[in-house]
Amino acid sequence: MSLSRNSGEKIAPASNGEVDYGLLPSLVGYRIRKAYSYLFQTFTLMLRDVGLAPGQYSVLLLIALNPGLSQMALAEATGLDGSTIVPITNRFVKLGWIRRVRRKDDRRFYELRITQAGQAVLDEARPIIEDHERNLVAGLTDAECRTLIELLSRITENRSVRTLLAKGRPTASAAAQPQRRARRTGRQHRSI
């Protein structure tokens, strides 16, 4: 991939001339971030009345599909860290959407279980999610959607990056973690 300047994308800013994006349009991370930003904004609007924030639908759904799932397993399944999962599950418990049950074999850990109220939220959210997904990929063919999912899966399952993170070796994103965590303090995590 070339990181050369791509002057094909310009928009008129509020004051003078056009915005030069430089190499940004050729960067996969930039494209993913822009897509995520659009997804986050539209998802927030669509699920506002249900009471689910972005990132919380997948958490609630995984709890419903996997009765007895631990918070640690839930964090791994969603790709979130434990410090992000705990406030989400605390919120769900307070809302009566899930309950925590002590594991019989190890009282230090909880099993997570969906409640009827939580299932009702999922049932209400499902058609909204399906409609959102249809709108999101409306400009793509079925084959393009499958390819996009495959490519994004390969990025998120990149073993070399996971190995670096597991070994604690600093990467650009790992170096930024303390700053991101500080900014998130008191906020809900914003992933899907």
Helices and strands as residue ranges (DSSP letters): G 24-26, H 28-47, H 56-65, H 71-78, H 82-95, E 98-102, E 110-114, H 116-136, H 142-156, H 159-167, H 172-184
